[in-house]
């Protein structure tokens, strides 16, 4: 009787370990899932709200700007004018934008680049982006500093059209 019980316990343990190994995730799988979730969190239209400097946060000084993410594409607007469109991806903890069509805009002082990377963080309806000159920033580092600009965006809620009655 005792041997049967021991056998059942061992058999149950083996089954549990086997099942757990099926669901074990490699670092690559975990990274893919995290990238996919971050990409989903970015979807929508974002409006700059705060400019963060070493002195603190202040209202973003320019109005009429938007940053939009749709599937794997992004678009940046200044008023009604689209200033950049292209593809985006999340890689190594960075948001990487690759413009296919563009015109210069203020954060890209000097020669405009077709590829830029941002340290970023999405928390609900807030998106924080840190642009650093020459892509020297670190993933997850959202602190302002020399050659670094940090902007906090708010998600723009879709307008709900009321039915006329």
N, C-alpha and C positions, 0 to 999 in steps of 0.2 A: 504494500500500500504506500509506504513511504517513498519507494523508488518511482512509482507511478506519479506521485505528487511532484517529486523533484523533476521528473521528465517533463511534466506539463508546465512547470514553472520555467524550465530552461527553454522549452519549445515556444512558450509565449514571449519570453525575452528575445529570442531570435527573431520571431515575427515582428515584434516592435522595432527592433534595430533595423531589420530589413526595410520596413515601411519608412522609418525615419531617413534612411539613406536615399530612398527614392525622392524625398522632398528636400534633401540637403541642397543648399545653393552654393555654387562656387562664387568667388568674388566677382567674376565676370558677369554672371547672371544677376547678382545683386546690383552691380553697376548699371546694367541695361535697364533693370526695373526702375532704379532711381532716376535715370535719364528720361525714361518714358513718363514717369510721374511729373518730373519737373517740366517737361515739354507740355504736358496737359495743363499744368498750373499756369503756364505763360499765356495760354490761348486767350484772345480777346484784345480789347483796345485799352491802352494805358495813357494817362495824362500826367505830365510832370507836376508834382505838388510841392516838393521841398528840395532845396539845394542845401547840401550838408557840407559845411566847411569846418576848419579847425576851431573856429569861434562858435560853432553851433549850427542849428538848422534855421533856415529862413524861407519864406515863401519863394517858390521858383519865380525868377524875375521876368520870364517871357510867357506870353499866353499864346494859345492857338497851336500848340504842339501836341502831337499824338504819336504813339508807337503802337503798332498793331501786329499781332501774331495770329496766323491762320494756318493750321496744319504745320508744315515745315517752312512756311514763308513768313517774311516780315515786311512791313512797310513803315516808313517814317514820314510824317507830314508836318509841314509848317503852314498853318492855316489850311487853305484848300490845295496847296501845292505839295505834291509828293516829292520828297527830296531823296529818297532811297527806297529801293525794293530789292529783294533777294531772298536767299535761303538762310536759315539759322539751324544750328545744332548745339547740343549741350555735350561738352567733351572735357574730360579732366577737371570737372567742377566749374568750368567757364561757360558762359553764353557766348557763342561765336557767330557773328553775323558776316555773311559774304554778300556784298551788294553786286547785283548784276546791272542795275541802272541807278545812277546817282547824280546828285549835284552837291557841292560842298555845303556844310552847315557848321554852326558855331563851335561845337565841341571838337571838331577835327581841324584845329588850327594848323595852318601850313598846308602841305600836300594831302589831299583827301586820300584815304585808303579804301581799297575794295574789301579788305578783311579787317575786322576789329574784334577784340574780345573784351568781355566784361566779367568781373567778379559779380555775382548776383545772388539774390535771395528773394524768394516769393513767400510771403506770409499772408494767406487769405487774399484780400484785395489790395495788398501793398507789394510793390516790386521795388527793390533797391538795386541800383546798378552802379558799379564803380568802374569808370573808364580811366585807364592809366596809359600815359604816353609810352609808346614803344612796346606795348603789351608786356610790361615788366611786373604787373601786379601778380598777386598770389590768389589762387582760388579761395573764395570765402572771405577774403580780406576786403572789408567795406569801409575802411577808415579813410577819411580825406587826408590829403597831404600834398606835397610838392608834386606837380605833374599828374595829379589824380583828382578827378571830379566825381562826386557822389550825388546821385539824384534819386529821390524817392518818388515813385509813381503811384497813382491810385487807379484801380480798374474802373473804366467807364462802364456804367450799367447800361444795357441796351434800353432804348426808349420803348416804352409800352404804348402802343397806339390804342386809344379808346375808341370803341365802336360808337358810331353816331346813332342816336336813337330817336 
